[in-house]
């Protein structure tokens, strides 16, 4: 089973566009079609970003997605600190992926990440869905 870390922009996009690729990924995470991993730092970032007034999410929307993520994701405690992304805030996703021995970091901002870090592939939502679909056959 594929193991993945979802960048915050995937969660935001999933809530903003219920018909898009990111929303499909959230639904697949909920149905446990892949193993989703988070760290406390990632959960804090999700919560902080989702609560930004500019995004205009309703409190019940935020609570629902955060509850699903907490329920369906495996929590890891990264043992290594990294400094490999162009945006220092994105290092937490690779730290989590490294600790989880994840296959993927799924992000809409691939330019912030190396294309690959060790055995971890950095992919856009569409590519993740495609790769996941190939693995489900």
C-alpha beads as a LAMMPS data file, in Angstrom:
LAMMPS data file: protein, C-alpha beads

137 atoms
136 bonds

1 atom types
1 bond types

-500.0 500.0 xlo xhi
-500.0 500.0 ylo yhi
-500.0 500.0 zlo zhi

Masses

1 110.0

Atoms # bond

1 1 1 0.000 0.000 0.000
2 1 1 1.291 3.449 -0.930
3 1 1 2.386 5.744 1.886
4 1 1 2.023 9.496 1.468
5 1 1 2.290 12.856 3.159
6 1 1 -0.084 15.580 1.980
7 1 1 1.193 19.126 1.731
8 1 1 -1.088 21.775 3.200
9 1 1 -2.007 23.074 -0.251
10 1 1 -3.579 19.683 -1.054
11 1 1 -5.850 19.935 1.984
12 1 1 -6.760 23.554 1.181
13 1 1 -7.450 22.742 -2.484
14 1 1 -9.491 19.717 -1.472
15 1 1 -11.809 21.914 0.594
16 1 1 -11.987 24.703 -1.973
17 1 1 -12.803 22.485 -4.960
18 1 1 -14.795 19.368 -4.029
19 1 1 -14.587 18.100 -7.627
20 1 1 -10.819 18.455 -7.993
21 1 1 -7.895 16.074 -7.679
22 1 1 -7.049 17.190 -4.150
23 1 1 -10.591 16.487 -2.955
24 1 1 -10.354 13.026 -4.518
25 1 1 -7.140 12.467 -2.556
26 1 1 -8.851 13.482 0.693
27 1 1 -11.671 11.035 -0.050
28 1 1 -9.135 8.287 -0.761
29 1 1 -7.342 9.105 2.494
30 1 1 -10.629 8.792 4.336
31 1 1 -11.331 5.424 2.721
32 1 1 -7.769 4.312 3.520
33 1 1 -6.865 3.645 -0.120
34 1 1 -3.334 4.684 0.894
35 1 1 -1.565 5.249 4.175
36 1 1 -1.462 8.893 5.114
37 1 1 1.114 10.150 7.617
38 1 1 1.346 13.362 9.621
39 1 1 3.481 14.879 12.351
40 1 1 2.402 17.322 15.043
41 1 1 4.082 20.099 13.027
42 1 1 2.048 19.215 9.950
43 1 1 -1.209 19.087 11.919
44 1 1 -0.406 22.515 13.399
45 1 1 0.293 23.932 9.936
46 1 1 -2.945 22.489 8.516
47 1 1 -4.893 24.033 11.374
48 1 1 -3.179 27.426 11.147
49 1 1 -3.593 27.735 7.381
50 1 1 -7.189 26.473 7.285
51 1 1 -8.134 29.075 9.894
52 1 1 -6.763 32.016 7.906
53 1 1 -9.606 34.503 7.372
54 1 1 -8.669 34.998 3.715
55 1 1 -9.639 31.370 2.974
56 1 1 -13.089 31.890 4.492
57 1 1 -13.606 28.267 5.563
58 1 1 -16.397 27.658 8.026
59 1 1 -15.383 26.281 11.438
60 1 1 -17.397 23.095 10.826
61 1 1 -15.539 22.477 7.533
62 1 1 -12.183 22.832 9.271
63 1 1 -13.235 20.632 12.178
64 1 1 -14.515 17.932 9.840
65 1 1 -11.376 17.709 7.699
66 1 1 -9.043 17.923 10.714
67 1 1 -10.969 15.157 12.473
68 1 1 -10.773 12.957 9.362
69 1 1 -7.043 13.580 9.010
70 1 1 -6.380 12.797 12.674
71 1 1 -8.522 9.646 12.490
72 1 1 -7.167 8.298 9.205
73 1 1 -3.510 9.322 9.399
74 1 1 -0.672 7.731 11.262
75 1 1 1.216 10.120 13.518
76 1 1 5.006 10.020 13.378
77 1 1 7.633 11.894 15.326
78 1 1 10.453 12.849 12.969
79 1 1 13.889 12.107 14.357
80 1 1 15.829 14.197 11.808
81 1 1 15.637 17.877 10.985
82 1 1 16.197 18.681 7.322
83 1 1 17.062 21.766 5.322
84 1 1 16.517 20.718 1.698
85 1 1 13.446 22.602 0.434
86 1 1 13.463 26.076 -1.084
87 1 1 10.767 27.104 1.418
88 1 1 12.062 26.243 4.913
89 1 1 8.474 25.659 6.122
90 1 1 8.206 22.716 3.723
91 1 1 10.990 20.733 5.374
92 1 1 8.479 19.320 7.898
93 1 1 6.830 17.340 5.090
94 1 1 10.082 15.676 4.074
95 1 1 10.988 15.068 7.724
96 1 1 7.678 13.281 8.205
97 1 1 8.078 11.352 4.949
98 1 1 11.565 10.235 5.913
99 1 1 10.415 9.007 9.321
100 1 1 7.369 7.234 7.841
101 1 1 9.441 5.739 5.018
102 1 1 6.816 7.210 2.715
103 1 1 6.647 6.718 -1.012
104 1 1 5.274 10.192 -1.800
105 1 1 4.932 13.776 -0.730
106 1 1 1.909 15.133 -2.594
107 1 1 2.020 18.861 -3.269
108 1 1 0.810 21.492 -5.680
109 1 1 4.087 23.336 -5.093
110 1 1 6.604 20.875 -6.508
111 1 1 8.966 23.778 -7.227
112 1 1 9.619 24.098 -3.465
113 1 1 10.891 20.524 -3.249
114 1 1 13.576 18.448 -4.901
115 1 1 12.008 16.091 -7.476
116 1 1 13.045 13.198 -5.285
117 1 1 14.513 12.932 -1.808
118 1 1 16.153 9.587 -1.153
119 1 1 13.368 7.130 -2.138
120 1 1 10.551 9.666 -1.659
121 1 1 8.896 10.972 -4.825
122 1 1 7.524 14.523 -4.858
123 1 1 4.394 14.539 -7.010
124 1 1 1.444 16.724 -7.919
125 1 1 -2.060 15.544 -6.977
126 1 1 -2.893 14.381 -10.512
127 1 1 0.260 12.280 -10.724
128 1 1 -0.391 10.779 -7.279
129 1 1 -3.912 9.778 -8.318
130 1 1 -2.542 8.240 -11.485
131 1 1 0.152 6.321 -9.610
132 1 1 -2.302 5.240 -6.943
133 1 1 -4.785 4.072 -9.586
134 1 1 -2.105 1.974 -11.261
135 1 1 -1.338 0.360 -7.914
136 1 1 -4.989 -0.423 -7.233
137 1 1 -5.452 -2.476 -10.394

Bonds

1 1 1 2
2 1 2 3
3 1 3 4
4 1 4 5
5 1 5 6
6 1 6 7
7 1 7 8
8 1 8 9
9 1 9 10
10 1 10 11
11 1 11 12
12 1 12 13
13 1 13 14
14 1 14 15
15 1 15 16
16 1 16 17
17 1 17 18
18 1 18 19
19 1 19 20
20 1 20 21
21 1 21 22
22 1 22 23
23 1 23 24
24 1 24 25
25 1 25 26
26 1 26 27
27 1 27 28
28 1 28 29
29 1 29 30
30 1 30 31
31 1 31 32
32 1 32 33
33 1 33 34
34 1 34 35
35 1 35 36
36 1 36 37
37 1 37 38
38 1 38 39
39 1 39 40
40 1 40 41
41 1 41 42
42 1 42 43
43 1 43 44
44 1 44 45
45 1 45 46
46 1 46 47
47 1 47 48
48 1 48 49
49 1 49 50
50 1 50 51
51 1 51 52
52 1 52 53
53 1 53 54
54 1 54 55
55 1 55 56
56 1 56 57
57 1 57 58
58 1 58 59
59 1 59 60
60 1 60 61
61 1 61 62
62 1 62 63
63 1 63 64
64 1 64 65
65 1 65 66
66 1 66 67
67 1 67 68
68 1 68 69
69 1 69 70
70 1 70 71
71 1 71 72
72 1 72 73
73 1 73 74
74 1 74 75
75 1 75 76
76 1 76 77
77 1 77 78
78 1 78 79
79 1 79 80
80 1 80 81
81 1 81 82
82 1 82 83
83 1 83 84
84 1 84 85
85 1 85 86
86 1 86 87
87 1 87 88
88 1 88 89
89 1 89 90
90 1 90 91
91 1 91 92
92 1 92 93
93 1 93 94
94 1 94 95
95 1 95 96
96 1 96 97
97 1 97 98
98 1 98 99
99 1 99 100
100 1 100 101
101 1 101 102
102 1 102 103
103 1 103 104
104 1 104 105
105 1 105 106
106 1 106 107
107 1 107 108
108 1 108 109
109 1 109 110
110 1 110 111
111 1 111 112
112 1 112 113
113 1 113 114
114 1 114 115
115 1 115 116
116 1 116 117
117 1 117 118
118 1 118 119
119 1 119 120
120 1 120 121
121 1 121 122
122 1 122 123
123 1 123 124
124 1 124 125
125 1 125 126
126 1 126 127
127 1 127 128
128 1 128 129
129 1 129 130
130 1 130 131
131 1 131 132
132 1 132 133
133 1 133 134
134 1 134 135
135 1 135 136
136 1 136 137
